Amino acid sequence: MRTHARRLLVPTLITLALAASGCSATLAGTTAPTPGAVSTATPAAAAQGSERLDVTPAPQGTPTAVARPAAKGGAGTRQSTFKVVAYDRRTGHAVIATPPESSRDSSPTPTPTPSPTSGRSAEPRAEAPVKTGDVIAGAPAPGAPEGVLVEVTKVVRTSDKATEVATKPATLSALLADDKADGRIPVDPATVHVEPLVKGVKFSWAKPGGVRFGPNGAKVPVGQLRLDVGTALATAADAPVSAAASVSGFVQLAPEVEFSYDGSAHGQAGRSGPGSAFLGMSGDWSAQWALKGRAAAQTSQRIPFAKLHADPVIQVGPVPVVVNLDLTVYLQVEADGRVTLDVRQDVKGDFRVGGGYTPGKGWTPVSTSDVKSTPVTATVTAAGRAKAALGAEASVGLYGMAGLTADFAPYLRAEGEVRASASTPADGSPDGSVDLTGAWALHGGFDLSGNLQLQLSVFGTPVFHKRIPLGSLHREWPLASGRVKRST
C-alpha cells in the first residue's frame, strides 16, 4: 500500500512544484544543455586549479551551481540552467525542473543509436540533470526560503519535465574547493521584509536611480533603510500631566554582507575544509531618539518595535551563496520613576561583527564599532536615573543555518542628585524655606555583544559544540551636565 501511494504521490509532487514555480515561463528565455549535462557554456565555469572568484550581487534569475566530483566524470563546479523548484527539509527530497524544449540548445539532434536487438532506433529516454554525489547550491525555493545547499544521495524519479532526488546537507567547500573569494556586498533595502511589532512604525528606503519608498524616503541616503517609531511609556504615578512619558525616534542603516573563503589548503594533508573563511555583517548606523517625561519604574524593559528579514543572494564565482539576515530593532528604557527628562540625541557610527576561521585557531569572533553621539536638547529635573537605548539584535546565517548573533545598542544615560536644606524664622513661626541644590549629567555610550553558532560548519570546517562569545564591547562618554538650584 505504501509503495502504491508513493507512486501516486511523486508525480503529483512534481506537477504541483512545476505549477507553483512557473518554471516554464521563467526558464523559457535561457540557453540550456540537454538534460543530464552540466552547462559548459557559462563564462563562470571553474578552471582547473586555484582561482580567485568574483563576489558580486547575484543576477536576477540566479543560476544553480552544481559540483560533480572528478570520480564521477565531472570537471569542478559549474552553473546549470535547471532550478530547484521544491524542497522538503524534513525528508531532504528536492524537485528539480528540467528546462523546456524551447530553451534547449538548438544544435542538431544526434541520430539515435540503433538497438542491437531489434535493429530499430532506441526510444529517447529522460536523463536526470544530476547524479548521485553531485552537490547543488540554489537560490530560495518553495520549501527552502533560505536557499538550498545539498548533496544528491539518490535519483528517485525523473521525467522530461522534472526530477525528484533524495539529498543530504552539503558544505561550501565541496563547491568552492581550492578557490579563493573575498567581498562585501550591500543588502538591497527593497528586498527587506519588515514586520511592525507596535503601532506607528514607518519603513522607508532609497535605491539608486531615484527609486524611493515610504514617508521618509526622500530623506534617506541611497542604499539605506530607515525605521521611525513613536510610543507612549507608562508614566510614574505621582508625575504631573505635563510629565507624561514617551519615546520616539528613528534608526537608519546600510547593512552589508561580508564573505571570504580561501581554499588554498583544501585537500592538503587530508583536509576537506578551507584554509580560512569569514562571515559577517557590517554597515553604517545613524539614529536619533527622544525621551520625555517621567517614566515609571516598571517600564524598565526591552520593547521590540520591528522585525526585519532578508535572504540576499551573493554570487561567488558560479556559486549562489544565500545569506539569511534577521534584525529586531528595539527600544529599551530603564527608569526609577523619579527623574523627569526632555532629551534628544543624535548617534552616528559603524559596526562590524562576524566570525573568522583558520585551521590553527578554529573559529574566532570579530566585533568592532566606532560610535559618536551628541545631545540636541537636554533638560533633567529632580533626582533619579534613566537610561534609553535604541538597539538592534542581528543574526547572520547561510542556507537557513545560523552563523552568528549580535546585539548593538547605542544608549543615553541620565542621572541626577538633588539635596534639600530647610530653614525656619528665628521667631519660631511655621513659615520657612527649602533650598534644592544638586547636579545632573548625561552620558552617551554603546554596548556590543553576541555569539558564534555551531552551524558555521557549513563552510566545511570542523564542528564545534558550544557558542563562542563575540566578547562585549562597552564604551561611554560624557555628553552634558548641569546644576539645579531652587528655593521654595
FIBAMI-878335 format. One record per residue: residue in three letters; z, y, x of N, C-alpha, C in turn. Coordinates in steps of 0.05 Angstrom, whole numbers, plus 5000, padded with zeros to 4 digits. Layout:
residues N
AlaZYXZYXZYX ...
***
This chain:
residues 488
Met500049765017500050005000500050255017 Arg501750255039501850495056499150545070 Thr497950315079495350345093493250465074 His493150355049491250455030491750755023 Ala494350835021494951115015494151295038 Arg494451195063493651365086490651405087 Arg489151195080486151215079485351425059 Leu486751445038486151655018487051925027 Leu489351935042490552195049488952335070 Val488052185091486752315114484352485106 Pro482352365091480052535083480952775067 Thr482952745050483952975034485053185052 Leu486653105072487853295090485653455105 Ile483653315114481453445129480053635110 Thr479453555086477953725067479553975061 Leu482153945055483754175049483954365073 Ala484154255097484354415121481854585125 Leu479554455121477054595124476754815103 Ala477454755079477254945058479055185062 Ala481555125071483555335075482755515098 Ser481555405119480955565143478455715140 Gly476655635122474055765121472455735147 Cys472755505160471655475187468655505187 Ser467255425166464355435167463355725171 Ala464655915156463856185158464656305185 Thr467056215195468056325220466356235244 Leu465455985243464155875266461055905265 Ala460055995243457155985239455656155260 Gly456956365271455456535290455956455319 Thr457256235324457856165352455855955362 Thr455755935388454055735401455755505410 Ala455255265401456955045406455454805418 Pro456854635433455654395442455554185420 Thr454253965426454353745407457253635406 Pro458053515384460753415382461353225404 Gly463853235414464653055436464453185463 Ala463053415465462753545491464453795492 Val465553845516466954105520464954295531 Ser464854535520462754725526462654795556 Thr460354785568460054875596458455125597 Ala457755235574456055475573457755735575 Thr460355715572462055955573462456045601 Pro462456315606462756415633465556375644 Ala467456295626470256265636470755975646 Ala468755815649469255545658470555545685 Ala472555375689474155375713472555255736 Ala472655385759471355275782473255085796 Gln472054925814473754735829475554895848 Gly477954805851479854935869481255165856 Ser483055285871484655505861482955745854 Glu483655885832482156115823484056315811 Arg483556575816485156785803483956855776 Leu485456815755484456845728485157125718 Asp483357245702483957495689485957455666 Val487657645662489457645639488757885622 Thr487757835598486758045580487657985552 Pro487458185534487858135505485757935496 Ala486557745480484657545470482557665452 Pro480057585453477957695435478357585407 Gln477057715388477157625361475757355359 Gly476857175343475856905342476456755368 Thr478956775376479756665402478856375405 Pro477356305427476456035431478755845438 Thr478355595433480355395441479855305469 Ala482055255484481755145511482354855511 Val480754705527481154415530481154335559 Ala483254185567483254075594482753775592 Arg480753685607480153395607480753295636 Pro482853125639483553035665481152905679 Ala481052935706478752825722478352535717 Ala480652395713480452105709478952035684 Lys478752225666477352185640474452285642 Gly473652375666470852455669470452755665 Gly472552915664472353195659472153355685 Ala472053615682471953795705473654035701 Gly476253995695478054215692478154325664 Thr479254575662479654705636477254875628 Arg476354845604474155005594474655085565 Gln473055285557473255365529471455185512 Ser472355145487470754985468470555145443 Thr468455085427468055235402469355105378 Phe470554865381471954755358474554905354 Lys475654875329478055015322480154815311 Val482654865318484854725305485354865279 Val484754725256484954855230487354765214 Ala488854575224491354495210493054335230 Tyr495654365228497454235246500054175231 Asp501053925235503553845223505553815245 Arg507454005248509353995270511153755268 Arg511653655244513453425241512253175252 Thr509753125245508452875254506852915280 Gly506153165287504553205311501653165306 His500753125281497953085275496553355272 Ala494153375283492553615281489753545270 Val488553735256485753715246484053915261 Ile481953815273480053975288477453995273 Ala476454245270473954285256471654275275 Thr469654115269467154095285465254315276 Pro464054465295462154675287459954565269 Pro459054725249456854635232454254615247 Glu452354465235449754415248448354675256 Ser448654885238447155125243448055275268 Ser450555215278451555355301451255205327 Arg450154965325449954805349447454885366 Asp447454795390445254855408442554765396 Ser440654945396438054895383436154735401 Ser437054625424435354475441434454215427 Pro432154105435431053865420433053635420 Thr433253495398435053275396433853035411 Pro435352905428434252675443433552445424 Thr431652285432430852055415433051845416 Pro433851745393436051545393435251295409 Thr437151175422436650935437436150695418 Pro434150545422433550325404435850115406 Ser436349995384438349785383437249535395 Pro438549415415437549175428437448925409 Thr438948945388438948705370437048735347 Ser436448975338434748995315432049115321 Gly431849245345429349375351429049645337 Arg430949725321430749975307432550185321 Ser432050445315433650655327436450645316 Ala438450685333441250675324441850915307 Glu443350875286444151095269446051285285 Pro445651555282447451745296450251725284 Arg452251725301455051705293456551945302 Ala458452025286460152255293461852185317 Glu461852365337463552315361465752525361 Ala468152445367470452625367470052845389 Pro470753095383470453305403472553295425 Val474553125421476653095442477152795446 Lys478452735468479052455475482052435481 Thr483052195481485852145488486352255516 Gly488452405519489152525545488352815548 Asp486552905530485753195531488153365523 Val488353605536490353795529489054035515 Ile490154105492488954315475490754555473 Ala489754795477491155045472489555205452 Gly490855275429489455415408491055645397 Ala489755835385490956065372492455975347 Pro494056145334495456075310493655955289 Ala494655745276493055595256494955515233 Pro493855445210495555355188497355125197 Gly499955155192501854965201502955015229 Ala501655195243502455265270502055565274 Pro503655735260503256025262503856135290 Glu505255975307505856065334503955945354 Gly501755825346499755715364500255425370 Val498355295383498355015389497954965418 Leu499754795430499454705458500254415458 Val498254235457498853945454496953775471 Glu497753525475496153325487495353115467 Val492853045466491852845447492752565456 Thr494152425438495052155444493351945430 Lys491952025409490251835394488351985376 Val485851895375483952005356484151825331 Val485251945310485851785286483351745269 Arg481751945265479451925247477552155253 Thr474952105252473052325257470752305238 Ser469552535232467152545215465352775226 Asp463152825212461453045221462753315218 Lys464753335202465953605197468653645210 Ala470253425214472953465224473953205237 Thr475953245253477253025267480253055265 Glu481552835258484552835258485452695283 Val487452815298488452695322491552695321 Ala492752505335495652505339496152635366 Thr498252785368498752935392501752925400 Lys502253025424505053065433505053335448 Pro507453465451507553725465506453705493 Ala505153915502504053935529505154175543 Thr504254225567505254445583502854615593 Leu503454865600501355035610500254945637 Ser501954815653501054725679498754525677 Ala498654375655496454185651493854335647 Leu493854575638491454735633490854915657 Leu492855045668492455245689492355115717 Ala493654885719493554725744494154895769 Asp492254915788492855055813491755345813 Asp491055445789490055725788492355925788 Lys491656185790493656395790492856605769 Ala494956735758494456945738496857125738 Asp496357385732498457575732497457815716 Gly498957895695498058125679500158215659 Arg499758455649501558575629499858685607 Ile500258575583498558635560500058785538 Pro499159015529500459165507500159005481 Val502259025464502158895438500859095418 Asp498859005404497459175385499459235362 Pro500159485357502159535336501159465308 Ala498459445305497459375278497859085272 Thr498558915292498958635287501858565282 Val503658765283506458725279507158715250 His508558515241509458495213512358595212 Val512858775193515458895190516758815164 Glu519258725165520758655142523158835140 Pro523159035122525459215119527859065108 Leu530259125119532658995110534559185095 Val533959445095535359635079533359825066 Lys534159965046532360155033531860395051 Gly529460505049528860745063527560705090 Val526960465098525660415124522660485123 Lys521760635142518960715143517760625170 Phe515260515168513960405192511360555197 Ser510960635222508560795229507560695256 Trp504860725260503760655286501160805290 Ala500260805315497660935322496160755342 Lys493560735337491760575354489660755366 Pro488360655388486160805399483960845378 Gly482461055381480361105362481161265338 Gly483561375339484561545317485561405293 Val486061145295487060985272490061015271 Arg491161115249494061165247494961065220 Phe497560975220498660855196501460955192 Gly502260995166504961065160505461355158 Pro507761435146508361715141508661885166 Asn509361755189509761905214507561825234 Gly505461705225503361615243502161835260 Ala501962075249500862305264502562385287 Lys505162315286507062395307507262175329 Val506161935324506561715342504461705364 Pro505161695389503161665410501561415407 Val499061415417497261185415498460945428 Gly498360715414499360465425502360415420 Gln503660595405506460565400506960525370 Leu509260415363510060385336512760525332 Arg513360595307515760755302517060655276 Leu519660635276521260575252523260795247 Asp523160895222525061105213526960985193 Val529561075194531560965176533661175170 Gly534761165147537061345140538761195119 Thr541361185124543061035105545861155105 Ala547161135082549861235079551861035090 Leu554061125100556260955110558660995093 Ala560460795094562960825079564561055092 Thr565461235075566961475085569961425083 Ala571361535103574361505103575461605077 Ala577561455067578661515040579861795038 Asp580961905060582162165059580362395068 Ala577762335071575862535081574962705058 Pro574562965062573563145041570663075035 Val569663175012566863115004564963205025 Ser565563425039563763535059563463345083 Ala565263145086565262975109564162695102 Ala562462675081561162425074559662315098 Ala559962065104558761945128555961835124 Ser554261875143551561775142550361755171 Val548361585174546961565199543961555193 Ser542461675210539461685207538161715234 Gly535661645235534161675260531661515261 Phe530461495284528061335288528161215316 Val526760995319526260865345523260835348 Gln522260885372519460885378519060725404 Leu517260525403516960365427514060265430 Ala513460185455510860085462511259825477 Pro511659595463512259345476509859235491 Glu510359105513508358965529509258685536 Val507458505537507958225546507258205575 Glu509058095591508558055619508457755625 Phe506257665638505757385643504657345671 Ser505857155685504657085711505056785716 Tyr503256675731503156395738501856355765 Asp503056205782501956145809502055845812 Gly499755715810499655425812498955325839 Ser499255495859498355415886499855165896 Ala502255115886503854885894503454645875 His501754685855501354475835500154225848 Gly501453995844500353745854501253685883 Gln502553875896503553825923506153675922 Ala506453485940508953325941509753215914 Gly507653145898508253025872509253225851 Arg509053485857510053685838507953735817 Ser508753725791506853765769506954055759 Gly509054205766509354475755508254685775 Pro508554935768507455155784509255225808 Gly508155385826509755485848511455715840 Ser510555865820512156085809511156155781 Ala512756275765511956355738513856585729 Phe512856735709514556945698513656985669 Leu515557025651515057105624517057325617 Gly516157545605517957755598516757955579 Met518358155572517458375555518458635567 Ser516858835566517659095577516459305559 Gly517159555565515959775549517560025551 Asp516260235541517660495539519160505512 Trp521360655512523060665489523960955485 Ser523861055461524961315455526161305427 Ala528261455423529661445397531161705393 Gln531661765368533361995361534961915336 Trp537561955337539061895313541362085310 Ala542362115285544462305279546662155264 Leu549162225271551462115258553162345248 Lys553662335222555062565209557462455193 Gly559462625190561662565172563862405185 Arg565662315169567962155179567661875168 Ala566761695185566361415176568961265174 Ala569161095154571560935150571760725172 Ala574160635177574560445199573060185192 Gln572860105167571559855160568559865164 Thr567360085172564460095177563859995206 Ser565859905220565359815248563859545247 Gln561259565243559659325241556759385249 Arg555259175254552359205260550859195234 Ile548959375231547359405207544459365214 Pro543359115212540459075217538859225196 Phe536859375204535259515183532359425183 Ala531359285202528659185201528158955221 Lys526558765212525658545230522658575235 Leu521858545260519058565268518258305280 His515758215274514757965286511857995293 Ala511057875315508257875323507757625340 Asp505257525338504457295355501957375370 Pro502157565389499857645404498757425421 Val496057405423494757205440493557345464 Ile494357255488493257365512491457145524 Gln489157245535487257055546487657035576 Val488556805585488956755614486656575623 Gly484556705634482156565640481056435615 Pro480656175614479656045590481855965570 Val484356015577486555915561487756135543 Pro487856085517489256275499492256215500 Val493856395509496756365511497956525488 Val499356385469500456515446503356585452 Val503956845450506656945455507957015428 Asn510456935425511856985400513957195405 Leu513757415391515657635394517157685368 Asp519757705370521457775347523258005356 Leu523658195338525258435344526858505319 Thr529458515321531158615300532358875308 Val531659085294532759355301535159405284 Tyr537259505296539859535282541259795289 Leu542959875271544960095276547659965278 Gln549260065297551959965299553860205301 Val555760215283557660435282560460325285 Glu561960435302564760365305566360625303 Ala568260635285569860875279572660805272 Asp574560985275577260935268578161085243 Gly576161225230576761355205578161625208 Arg578361725232579861975236578162205246 Val576062145261574462365273572062425256 Thr571562685253569262785238567162885258 Leu564662785255562562835274560162965261 Asp558663115277556063215270554463215296 Val553362995303551962975329549162855325 Arg547362945342544662835342543762805371 Gln542562575377541962505405539062425408 Asp537862505430535162405439535562215462 Val534061985461534161785482531361715490 Lys530861705516528261625527528761445551 Gly526961255554527261075577525360835576 Asp525960635591524360395592526260155596 Phe525059915593526659675597524759455605 Arg525859255619524359015627526258775627 Val525658575611527258335610525458095613 Gly526457885625524757645628526057435646 Gly524557235652525457025669523356945689 Gly524156915714522256835735523056565747 Tyr520956415755521456145765520356115793 Thr521855995811520955895837522155615841 Pro520855435855521955165858524655155871 Gly525155335890527655335905530055425888 Lys529555635871531755745855531755665826 Gly529555555817529255495789528855755773 Trp529755755748529455995732531656195737 Thr530956445741532956655745532256895727 Pro534357025717533857245697533057505711 Val531657665696530857935704531558135682 Ser533058345688533658545668534058815682 Thr532459005675532659275686532259475663 Ser533359715667532959925647533660195659 Asp532160395651532660675660532560845635 Val534860945627535161085601536461355606 Lys535561565594536761825595537061925566 Ser539162075562539662185535540762465537 Thr540262625516541262895514542162945485 Pro544363095482545263165455543663405445 Val542563385421541263605409543263785395 Thr545063665380547363815368549863645373 Ala552163775375554663635379556963795368 Thr558363685349560863805338562763575333 Val565163605344567263395340569763535329 Thr570863445307573163565295575363355293 Ala577763435300580163275297580263045318 Ala582362885317582762675336581362415327 Gly580862235346579761975339577461905357 Arg576161685349573861595366571761475347 Ala569261475357567061365342564861295362 Lys563261095356561061015373558760925355 Ala556361015362553960945346551760855365 Ala550560635359548360525375545960475357 Leu543560525368541060455355539660265373 Gly539960005368539059805387537159605376 Ala536459415392534459205385535158945398 Glu535058735381535258455392532458345393 Ala531658255417528958165420528957875430 Ser526957725422526457455432523557415439 Val523057275461520357235470519956935475 Gly517856815465517356535469514356475472 Leu513656225475510956135478510455905459 Tyr508355915443507455705425509855605407 Gly511455785398513655705380516155605394 Met516155605420518555515435519855755448 Ala522455795442523956035451524056045481 Gly523856285492523956315521526456475530 Leu526756715518529056885525529757055502 Thr532257145502533257345482534457575498 Ala534357815486535558045499536458245478 Asp538558385484539658585466539858845481 Phe538259045472538159305485539259515466 Ala541459645475542859825456543760085469 Pro541960295468542960565475544960655455 Tyr547060805464549160885445550161165451 Leu551661265433553061525435556061475428 Arg557761565446560661515442562161785442 Ala563761825421565362075419568262005418 Glu569862175430572762145429574062415429 Gly576362435416577762685415580762645414 Glu582262825426585162815426586163085417 Val587863095397588963345386592063325386 Arg593263535396596163545396597063775378 Ala599363745365600463945347603164035357 Ser603664305356606264415362607064605339 Ala609564605331610364765308612564965317 Ser612665195304614765395310615765505283 Thr618365575282619565695258620765955265 Pro620966145245622166405250625166385258 Ala626166585272628966585281630866615258 Asp629966725234631866755212632166495196 Gly630866285204631166025191629565995165 Ser627866185159626266155134624265925138 Pro623265815116621465585118618765655129 Asp618065915129615365985139615265935169 Gly612965835178612565785207609565745212 Ser608965645236606165605243605865345259 Val603465235258602864985273600365045290 Asp600664995316598365035334597164765341 Leu594464745336593064495343591464545368 Thr591864385388590264415413589264135421 Gly587164125435586163865443583363895456 Ala582163665461579563655475577863425463 Trp575263455465573563245456571263205476 Ala569962975476567862925495565862725482 Leu563362765490561162585482560062445507 His559462185504558262035526555861885515 Gly553761875532551461715526551561465543 Gly550061255535550061015551548260805539 Phe548160575552546660345541547860085551 Asp547459875535548159605543545759435541 Leu545359255560543059075560544158795568 Ser543658595550544658325555542658125543 Gly543057865549541357665538541557405552 Asn539757215545539756945557536956835560 Leu536656665581534256495583534856245567 Gln532656125556532955895539531755645552 Leu532455415541531555155551528455135551 Gln527155245530524355175526522455315545 Leu523355465564521455575584520155345600 Ser521055095595519754865608516854835599 Val515954995579513154985570511255055594 Phe512255185614510655245638510054985654 Gly511654775649511354535665513554515686 Thr515554695684517754695703519954505694 Pro521754435712523954245704525554365681 Val526554185664528154265641530954315649 Phe532154535640535054575644536454565617 His538954505618540354425593542454635585 Lys542254875594544155075585542755355586 Arg543855535571542855805572543655945598 Ile541856105609542556255633542756555625 Pro545156675628545456955620543657135637 Leu542557335623540957535638542757705655 Gly545357705649547157895663547258155647 Ser549558265646549958515629549558765646 Leu547858935636547559205647549059395630 His550659565642552259765627552160025642 Arg551260235629551260505641552360705621 Glu553860905631554861115614554961375629 Trp554561595616554561855629555562065609 Pro556762285619557662495601555362665590 Leu555662735564553662905551554663185545 Ala556963195533558063465525561063435521 Ser562463665522565363655517566163935506 Gly568563955496569564205485572564185480 Arg573664415472576564425467576964525438 Val579164435427579964515400582564675401 Lys582564905389584965065387585065215360 Arg587065145344587165265318590065295309 Ser590665515296593365565286593365565255 Thr595465445244595565445214598365545206 
***
